[in-house]
Amino acid sequence: MSFGRTFEDFEVGSVYRHWPGKTVTEYDHHLFCLLTMVRHPLHLDAHYASTATRHKQPLVIGSYIFSLLLGLSEADVAGKAITHHGFEKIDHCAPLMHGETLYAESEILAKDDIPDRPERGLVIIETRGHNQDDTLIMTFSRKLVVPRQQQPGDSSRAEYSQ
């Protein structure tokens, strides 16, 4: 499969399971927190998490989970995207812990034409992340603007040819 999809390649109702998953290490998570200036002890301080929280261990921050799900789904759904037109309804459903593996899948919810842009289409996608036990960790939806396939003899869309 090529990297990403054109508008015609998406079918409403299709579910793409993205492979492989990503096992989240303590190092990966701490590096992300430090690079993004997150200093909350719930994410960085194992002693605090073990004594002051119901989970008894640090929780992987949601912005890292969101970033991983974007990356895991890139090749299947967003690789040819011209732009992300927006993100909606990000839901944190369960915590993710160090040492757990995050898996992603995306479902095509809708697609539509873009008025005055016949070379492009809009695709609405829901991406879901589950851990190794199939517990739903996070969901979000997004709108992608993707190119249409170049039609034979259509030189106006040459920039989108493969």
C-alpha positions as CSV (number, residue, x, y, z in Angstrom):
1,M,0.0,0.0,0.0
2,S,1.2,3.5,-0.7
3,F,1.5,6.1,2.1
4,G,-2.0,7.5,2.7
5,R,-5.1,7.5,0.6
6,T,-6.8,9.6,-2.0
7,F,-10.5,10.6,-1.6
8,E,-11.7,7.7,-3.7
9,D,-9.8,5.2,-1.6
10,F,-11.9,6.0,1.5
11,E,-15.2,4.1,2.0
12,V,-17.6,5.2,4.7
13,G,-17.8,2.5,7.3
14,S,-14.3,1.1,6.6
15,V,-12.1,0.4,9.6
16,Y,-8.3,0.5,9.3
17,R,-6.4,-1.3,12.0
18,H,-3.0,0.4,12.2
19,W,0.0,-1.8,12.8
20,P,2.3,-2.1,14.7
21,G,1.3,-0.7,18.1
22,K,3.6,1.2,20.5
23,T,4.7,0.1,23.9
24,V,5.0,3.2,26.1
25,T,8.1,3.2,28.2
26,E,8.8,5.4,31.2
27,Y,11.6,7.0,29.3
28,D,9.4,7.9,26.3
29,H,6.7,9.3,28.5
30,H,9.1,11.3,30.7
31,L,10.9,12.7,27.6
32,F,7.6,13.9,26.1
33,C,6.6,15.5,29.4
34,L,9.9,17.3,29.7
35,L,9.9,18.5,26.1
36,T,6.4,19.9,26.5
37,M,7.0,21.4,29.9
38,V,4.6,19.1,31.8
39,R,5.6,19.1,35.4
40,H,2.6,17.6,37.1
41,P,3.7,14.9,39.6
42,L,0.9,12.6,38.5
43,H,3.0,12.0,35.3
44,L,6.6,12.3,36.6
45,D,6.7,11.3,40.3
46,A,6.2,7.6,41.0
47,H,6.2,8.2,44.8
48,Y,3.5,10.9,44.5
49,A,1.4,8.7,42.2
50,S,1.8,5.7,44.5
51,T,0.7,7.6,47.6
52,A,-1.7,10.3,46.4
53,T,-3.7,8.7,43.5
54,R,-6.1,5.8,43.2
55,H,-4.1,4.3,40.3
56,K,-1.0,3.9,42.5
57,Q,1.4,4.6,39.6
58,P,2.1,7.4,37.1
59,L,-0.4,8.0,34.3
60,V,0.7,8.6,30.7
61,I,-0.4,12.1,29.8
62,G,-3.3,12.4,27.3
63,S,-1.4,14.7,24.9
64,Y,1.2,12.0,24.4
65,I,-1.5,9.3,23.8
66,F,-3.1,11.7,21.3
67,S,0.2,12.3,19.5
68,L,0.9,8.5,19.4
69,L,-2.5,7.8,17.9
70,L,-1.9,10.5,15.2
71,G,1.5,8.9,14.4
72,L,0.2,5.3,14.4
73,S,-2.6,6.2,11.9
74,E,-0.5,8.5,9.6
75,A,0.4,6.0,6.9
76,D,-3.1,4.6,6.6
77,V,-5.3,7.7,6.7
78,A,-3.4,11.0,6.7
79,G,-0.3,10.3,4.6
80,K,-1.7,12.1,1.5
81,A,-3.7,14.7,3.5
82,I,-3.4,18.3,2.3
83,T,-4.5,19.5,5.7
84,H,-6.1,18.5,8.9
85,H,-9.3,20.7,8.9
86,G,-9.9,20.2,12.5
87,F,-10.1,17.8,15.5
88,E,-13.2,17.2,17.5
89,K,-14.4,15.3,20.5
90,I,-11.2,14.0,22.1
91,D,-12.3,11.6,24.8
92,H,-10.1,10.0,27.4
93,C,-11.8,6.8,28.3
94,A,-9.3,5.0,30.5
95,P,-5.7,5.6,31.8
96,L,-2.6,4.2,30.0
97,M,0.4,3.1,32.2
98,H,4.1,2.7,31.5
99,G,4.8,-0.7,29.9
100,E,1.4,-0.9,28.2
101,T,1.0,-1.1,24.5
102,L,-1.2,1.3,22.5
103,Y,-2.9,0.1,19.4
104,A,-4.9,2.3,17.0
105,E,-7.7,1.9,14.5
106,S,-9.6,4.4,12.4
107,E,-13.1,4.3,11.0
108,I,-14.3,6.4,8.1
109,L,-17.5,8.2,9.3
110,A,-18.3,10.4,6.3
111,K,-16.9,12.0,3.2
112,D,-18.0,15.0,1.1
113,D,-17.1,17.2,-1.8
114,I,-15.5,20.6,-1.2
115,P,-17.3,23.3,-3.1
116,D,-15.0,25.2,-5.5
117,R,-12.2,22.6,-5.0
118,P,-12.9,19.7,-7.3
119,E,-9.4,18.3,-6.9
120,R,-10.0,17.7,-3.1
121,G,-12.4,16.0,-0.8
122,L,-13.2,16.1,2.9
123,V,-13.1,12.9,5.0
124,I,-14.3,12.6,8.6
125,I,-12.4,9.9,10.6
126,E,-12.7,8.6,14.1
127,T,-9.5,7.2,15.5
128,R,-9.6,4.9,18.6
129,G,-6.8,3.7,20.8
130,H,-6.9,0.5,22.8
131,N,-4.3,-1.1,25.1
132,Q,-3.0,-4.7,24.9
133,D,-6.1,-5.9,26.9
134,D,-8.4,-4.2,24.3
135,T,-9.5,-1.5,26.9
136,L,-10.5,1.7,25.0
137,I,-8.1,4.4,26.1
138,M,-8.9,7.4,23.8
139,T,-11.1,8.4,20.8
140,F,-11.1,11.4,18.7
141,S,-12.5,12.5,15.3
142,R,-10.9,14.7,12.7
143,K,-11.5,16.1,9.3
144,L,-8.9,15.6,6.6
145,V,-8.7,17.4,3.3
146,V,-7.3,14.8,0.8
147,P,-6.6,14.9,-2.9
148,R,-8.7,13.2,-5.5
149,Q,-7.1,10.8,-7.9
150,Q,-5.8,12.4,-11.0
151,Q,-8.0,11.8,-14.0
152,P,-6.4,10.8,-17.3
153,G,-5.6,13.9,-19.3
154,D,-6.2,16.3,-16.3
155,S,-3.1,18.3,-16.2
156,S,-4.5,20.7,-13.6
157,R,-4.1,18.0,-10.9
158,A,-0.5,17.0,-11.9
159,E,0.8,17.9,-8.5
160,Y,-1.2,15.1,-6.9
161,S,0.0,12.3,-9.2
162,Q,1.8,9.4,-7.6
